[in-house]
């Protein structure tokens, strides 16, 4: 439990470099483990979620050396993993669980998979369904949750799968199984989800075709180890972008942020809300990068629809906070995915921001945020709760910057899931 600090009258200033991208760090470990030869990852995100992925592969016999944010992996190829001596613990990481259900579905030994209390309540059937069609043998609880078992399996077959909803995790699980499956695997997306898996497969020497919303690949013979330089995570940068926009007299630059076009929804949405964000591209051979500079500005409410969600799903809590300070109403629709994150993020965002006086109406698939709301704590300190969700914890910390009165946060340790050191970095730009 900590007391959160409001911003001073002079606002937030300076440069900040947020940690490496969580989605890319996960995938770099996975591809490095099943490639041949050495993979080096720089600007690696050493957060709780990603470290669970690392521990899983160590338990599967992969030699991995870590020195702070640099990692070296001695890849074992598709068939070089060894049976674990204990259940594979995914912690709180839905990314680890869902992607590894696909990647590990063609091993010749059984693997028990477990998670913490929160992860064990999150649905896994939407991943298990297409994997089962491919021939994978996965047991879950009657509710379709962990704990589970990935059974030994000799054969996978390619399928054509029409994605019912946009989900990079489901898509990636199918593709990671597909690179080991006989025949052709096709994934059809009505709305494009983040494409880190496709980009990284190509970087490691794999082949696939992506055209008009259809991703096609065949069994890959062998992948080769690579150097992966992980960009700063735009989902983490989003908190500083919004902080500067809504905190008076602020100007911040966030360095080397990944601006993959399937992940830059936060930039598009804030621009539609009236923000002017200075984007300075950086030359790179991998994922596109840029420095982002933002100043305090007046925002206005907008409609955020289902088409906006896939490229901004993780940023919706901090977007909701920005919307409380905008002129007019912001309506978020088509965001049912928020219900099955680390928390029910629709309910949790409303619960926490309402404690500070925000006026937000709940919808089954989103929320209506009435803007122009001054955030205020009562005479006694307001107690905010992360509810074990890293993005809710950081949203609360940014809300406290502009709240009149005392704000206390409980469950602040949740931030380490994606951003160890978040409060320290925030303090640096408040000096």
C-alpha positions in Angstrom: 0.0 0.0 0.0 1.4 3.4 -1.0 0.4 7.0 -1.1 0.3 8.3 -4.7 1.8 11.7 -5.5 -0.1 14.4 -7.4 1.8 16.4 -10.0 3.1 19.8 -9.1 2.0 23.0 -10.9 4.9 22.9 -13.3 3.7 19.5 -14.7 5.7 16.6 -16.1 8.9 17.2 -18.1 11.8 15.2 -19.7 12.5 12.0 -21.5 11.5 8.5 -20.5 12.4 5.1 -21.9 9.8 2.6 -21.0 10.7 -1.2 -20.9 10.8 -3.5 -23.8 7.6 -4.7 -25.5 6.0 -7.5 -23.5 4.4 -9.2 -26.5 7.7 -9.2 -28.5 9.8 -10.3 -25.5 7.5 -13.4 -25.0 7.7 -14.3 -28.7 11.5 -13.8 -28.9 11.9 -16.3 -26.1 9.6 -18.8 -27.9 11.2 -18.6 -31.3 14.7 -18.6 -29.8 13.9 -21.8 -27.9 12.7 -23.7 -31.0 15.3 -22.3 -33.5 18.7 -23.8 -34.1 21.7 -21.9 -32.9 22.0 -18.9 -30.6 19.4 -16.1 -30.2 20.3 -12.8 -28.5 17.6 -10.6 -27.2 18.4 -7.0 -26.3 16.1 -4.5 -24.5 14.4 -7.6 -23.1 11.5 -7.0 -20.7 12.4 -8.7 -17.4 8.8 -8.5 -16.1 6.9 -11.2 -14.1 4.9 -12.4 -17.1 7.9 -12.7 -19.5 10.1 -14.4 -16.8 7.4 -17.1 -16.5 7.9 -17.8 -20.2 11.6 -18.0 -19.6 11.2 -20.4 -16.7 8.9 -22.6 -18.7 11.6 -23.1 -21.4 14.3 -23.6 -18.8 12.1 -26.4 -17.4 11.9 -27.8 -20.9 15.7 -28.1 -21.2 16.6 -24.8 -23.0 19.8 -23.1 -21.8 19.0 -19.4 -21.3 21.4 -16.8 -19.8 20.0 -13.5 -18.6 22.0 -10.4 -17.7 19.4 -7.7 -16.8 17.8 -6.8 -20.1 20.0 -9.0 -22.3 19.3 -12.7 -22.9 21.1 -15.4 -24.8 19.2 -18.6 -25.8 20.8 -21.8 -27.1 18.0 -23.0 -29.3 16.9 -26.7 -29.3 14.9 -26.9 -32.5 11.4 -28.2 -32.8 12.3 -31.6 -31.4 15.0 -30.8 -28.8 12.8 -29.9 -25.8 12.9 -32.4 -22.9 10.2 -33.5 -20.5 9.7 -31.1 -17.5 10.1 -32.5 -14.0 7.2 -30.4 -12.7 4.2 -28.5 -14.0 4.8 -25.6 -16.2 3.8 -22.5 -14.2 2.4 -19.7 -16.3 1.9 -17.4 -13.3 -0.5 -14.6 -14.4 0.5 -14.7 -18.1 -2.3 -15.3 -20.5 0.1 -14.8 -23.4 2.4 -17.5 -22.2 -0.4 -19.9 -21.7 -2.3 -19.4 -25.0 0.7 -19.2 -27.2 2.5 -22.2 -25.6 -0.7 -24.3 -25.9 -0.1 -24.0 -29.7 3.7 -24.2 -29.7 4.0 -27.2 -27.4 1.1 -29.2 -28.9 3.3 -31.5 -30.9 5.8 -32.7 -28.3 6.2 -36.4 -27.5 5.6 -36.1 -23.8 2.8 -34.8 -21.5 3.1 -31.4 -19.8 0.9 -30.1 -17.0 0.2 -26.4 -17.1 -0.8 -24.3 -14.1 -1.3 -20.6 -13.3 -2.1 -18.3 -10.4 -5.6 -17.7 -9.1 -6.3 -15.0 -11.5 -5.1 -16.8 -14.6 -6.9 -19.9 -13.5 -10.2 -18.1 -14.0 -9.5 -16.9 -17.5 -11.0 -18.8 -20.5 -8.8 -21.0 -22.6 -11.4 -22.8 -24.7 -11.2 -20.4 -27.6 -7.6 -21.4 -28.0 -8.2 -25.1 -27.4 -11.0 -25.3 -30.0 -8.9 -24.6 -33.1 -5.9 -26.5 -31.7 -8.1 -29.5 -31.1 -9.3 -29.3 -34.8 -5.6 -29.5 -35.7 -5.2 -32.7 -33.7 -3.8 -31.3 -30.5 -4.7 -33.1 -27.3 -5.3 -30.6 -24.5 -7.2 -31.2 -21.3 -8.7 -28.3 -19.3 -11.1 -28.1 -16.4 -14.9 -28.4 -17.0 -15.0 -24.6 -17.2 -12.3 -24.5 -19.8 -9.7 -23.0 -17.5 -6.3 -24.1 -16.0 -5.0 -26.3 -14.6 -4.6 -28.4 -17.7 -2.5 -31.0 -19.6 -0.9 -30.8 -23.0 -0.8 -34.4 -24.0 1.9 -36.1 -26.0 1.1 -35.9 -29.6 2.8 -37.1 -32.8 0.8 -35.4 -35.5 -0.8 -32.0 -36.2 -2.7 -31.2 -39.4 -3.3 -27.8 -41.0 -6.7 -26.2 -40.9 -8.5 -23.2 -42.2 -9.8 -21.1 -39.3 -12.1 -18.1 -39.6 -11.4 -16.0 -36.5 -14.8 -15.3 -34.8 -13.2 -12.3 -33.0 -9.9 -10.5 -33.4 -7.4 -12.1 -31.1 -3.6 -12.0 -31.6 -3.2 -14.8 -28.9 -5.6 -17.2 -30.6 -4.1 -16.4 -34.0 -0.6 -16.9 -32.7 -1.4 -20.2 -31.1 -2.8 -21.5 -34.4 0.3 -20.3 -36.3 2.7 -21.7 -33.8 1.0 -25.1 -34.2 0.8 -24.6 -37.9 4.5 -24.3 -38.4 4.7 -27.9 -37.1 1.6 -29.3 -38.9 1.2 -31.3 -42.0 -0.4 -29.5 -44.9 -1.5 -25.9 -45.0 -2.7 -23.7 -42.2 -4.9 -20.7 -43.0 -6.1 -18.1 -40.6 -8.8 -15.6 -41.8 -9.1 -12.3 -39.9 -12.0 -9.9 -40.4 -10.2 -7.3 -38.3 -6.4 -7.5 -38.2 -4.8 -8.2 -34.8 -1.2 -7.5 -33.8 1.2 -9.2 -36.2 4.3 -9.7 -34.0 4.2 -13.5 -34.5 4.1 -13.2 -38.3 7.0 -10.7 -38.3 9.1 -12.7 -36.0 8.6 -15.9 -37.9 9.9 -14.3 -41.0 12.9 -12.9 -39.0 13.8 -16.4 -37.8 13.8 -17.7 -41.4 10.2 -18.9 -41.6 7.9 -18.4 -44.6 4.3 -17.3 -44.6 1.9 -15.3 -46.8 -0.4 -12.6 -45.5 -2.8 -11.1 -48.0 -6.3 -9.5 -47.7 -6.8 -10.7 -44.2 -5.7 -14.3 -44.9 -2.5 -15.7 -43.3 -1.2 -18.9 -44.9 1.7 -21.0 -43.9 3.0 -24.6 -44.1 5.2 -26.8 -42.0 8.6 -25.1 -41.4 11.7 -27.2 -41.8 14.0 -25.3 -39.4 14.3 -21.8 -37.9 17.6 -20.1 -37.2 18.6 -18.1 -34.2 18.6 -14.3 -34.5 19.4 -11.0 -32.8 16.1 -9.5 -31.6 16.2 -5.9 -30.5 12.9 -5.3 -28.6 11.3 -1.9 -29.0 10.0 0.0 -26.1 6.4 -1.1 -25.4 3.7 1.2 -26.7 1.3 -0.2 -24.1 3.6 1.1 -21.4 4.3 4.3 -23.2 0.6 5.0 -23.3 0.5 5.8 -19.6 3.1 8.6 -20.2 1.3 9.9 -23.3 -1.9 10.3 -21.4 -0.2 11.7 -18.3 1.4 14.5 -20.4 -1.9 15.2 -22.2 -4.0 15.6 -19.1 -1.5 17.0 -16.6 -1.3 20.8 -16.9 2.0 22.4 -18.2 3.5 19.1 -19.3 5.8 18.0 -22.1 7.3 14.5 -22.4 9.3 12.5 -24.9 9.1 8.7 -24.8 12.1 7.2 -26.5 12.3 4.3 -29.1 8.7 3.2 -28.9 7.4 0.4 -31.2 4.8 1.8 -33.6 3.8 -1.4 -35.4 0.7 -0.4 -37.3 -1.3 -3.3 -35.7 -0.4 -1.8 -32.2 -0.6 2.0 -32.7 -4.3 2.3 -32.0 -3.5 4.5 -28.9 -1.9 7.0 -31.2 -4.8 7.0 -33.7 -7.4 7.3 -30.9 -5.7 10.1 -29.1 -5.2 11.9 -32.4 -8.9 11.6 -33.0 -9.5 13.0 -29.6 -7.6 16.1 -30.6 -4.1 15.3 -29.4 -1.1 16.4 -31.5 1.6 13.8 -31.0 5.0 14.4 -32.6 6.3 11.2 -34.1 10.0 11.1 -35.0 10.8 7.8 -36.9 14.0 5.9 -36.1 15.7 3.8 -38.8 15.6 0.1 -37.9 15.7 -3.3 -39.6 13.1 -4.8 -37.3 9.8 -3.5 -35.9 9.2 0.2 -36.7 10.4 2.7 -34.0 9.8 6.3 -33.2 10.4 8.9 -30.4 7.0 10.3 -29.3 6.7 13.8 -28.0 3.4 15.1 -26.4 2.3 18.2 -24.6 -0.7 19.1 -22.5 -3.7 19.6 -24.8 -7.5 19.8 -24.8 -9.2 16.6 -25.8 -12.7 15.9 -27.0 -14.9 12.8 -26.7 -15.2 10.3 -29.6 -16.8 7.0 -30.4 -14.4 4.0 -30.1 -15.9 1.0 -32.0 -15.1 -2.7 -32.5 -12.8 -1.8 -35.4 -10.5 0.2 -33.0 -10.2 -2.4 -30.3 -7.6 -5.0 -31.6 -4.9 -2.3 -32.0 -5.6 -0.7 -28.7 -7.2 -3.3 -26.4 -4.5 -3.1 -23.7 -4.6 0.7 -23.7 -8.3 1.1 -23.1 -8.1 1.6 -19.3 -5.7 4.6 -19.8 -7.8 5.9 -22.7 -10.8 5.8 -20.4 -9.0 8.0 -17.9 -8.1 10.5 -20.7 -11.8 10.5 -21.7 -12.8 11.6 -18.2 -10.9 14.9 -18.9 -12.1 15.4 -22.5 -14.9 17.7 -23.6 -18.1 15.7 -24.2 -18.7 12.0 -24.1 -16.6 9.1 -25.2 -18.4 5.8 -26.1 -16.5 2.6 -26.1 -18.2 -0.3 -27.9 -17.2 -3.8 -29.1 -14.7 -4.3 -26.3 -16.1 -7.5 -24.8 -12.5 -8.7 -24.7 -11.9 -6.4 -21.7 -14.1 -8.7 -19.6 -11.6 -11.6 -19.7 -8.3 -9.8 -19.1 -6.5 -9.9 -15.8 -9.7 -8.5 -14.4 -13.0 -7.5 -15.9 -11.5 -4.3 -17.0 -14.8 -2.7 -17.9 -16.1 -3.1 -14.3 -12.7 -2.4 -12.7 -12.1 0.8 -14.6 -15.5 2.1 -13.7 -15.1 1.1 -10.1 -11.8 2.7 -9.6 -12.3 6.0 -11.5 -15.7 6.4 -10.0 -14.1 6.6 -6.5 -12.5 9.8 -7.8 -15.7 11.3 -9.1 -15.6 10.1 -12.7 -19.0 9.7 -14.3 -18.9 6.4 -16.4 -21.8 4.2 -17.4 -21.3 0.5 -17.9 -22.3 -1.2 -21.2 -22.1 -5.0 -21.8 -19.3 -4.4 -24.4 -17.8 -1.2 -23.2 -18.6 2.1 -21.4 -19.9 5.6 -21.8 -17.5 8.1 -20.3 -18.9 11.6 -19.5 -16.0 14.0 -19.9 -15.0 17.2 -18.2 -14.9 15.6 -14.8 -12.5 17.0 -12.1 -11.1 14.1 -10.1 -11.3 14.6 -6.4 -10.6 12.6 -3.3 -12.9 13.0 -0.3 -11.7 14.6 3.0 -10.3 11.2 3.9 -7.9 9.6 1.6 -9.4 7.5 -1.3 -8.3 3.9 -1.4 -7.7 2.7 -5.0 -7.1 -1.0 -5.7 -5.2 -2.5 -8.6 -7.3 -5.7 -8.2 -4.1 -7.5 -9.2 -4.2 -6.0 -12.6 -1.0 -4.2 -13.8 -2.7 -1.8 -16.2 -5.4 -0.8 -13.6 -2.6 -0.1 -11.1 -0.8 2.2 -13.5 -4.0 3.9 -14.6 -4.7 4.7 -10.9 -1.2 6.2 -10.5 -1.7 8.5 -13.5 -5.2 9.4 -12.3 -3.7 10.5 -9.0 -1.5 13.1 -10.8 -4.6 15.2 -11.4 -6.7 14.3 -8.3 -7.3 16.9 -5.6 -6.8 15.2 -2.3 -5.0 12.2 -0.9 -5.0 8.9 -2.9 -3.7 5.6 -1.6 -3.1 2.6 -3.9 -3.2 -1.0 -2.7 -1.9 -3.9 -4.8 0.8 -1.8 -6.4 3.0 -4.8 -6.9 0.9 -5.8 -9.9 2.8 -3.2 -12.0 5.8 -5.6 -12.1 3.8 -7.9 -14.5 4.6 -5.5 -17.4 6.5 -2.5 -16.0 8.9 -3.0 -13.1 10.1 0.5 -12.0 7.0 2.3 -13.3 6.6 4.5 -10.2 10.3 5.4 -10.2 10.2 6.4 -13.9 7.0 8.5 -13.2 8.8 10.2 -10.3 11.7 11.1 -12.5 9.5 13.2 -14.9 7.8 14.9 -11.9 10.9 16.5 -10.6 
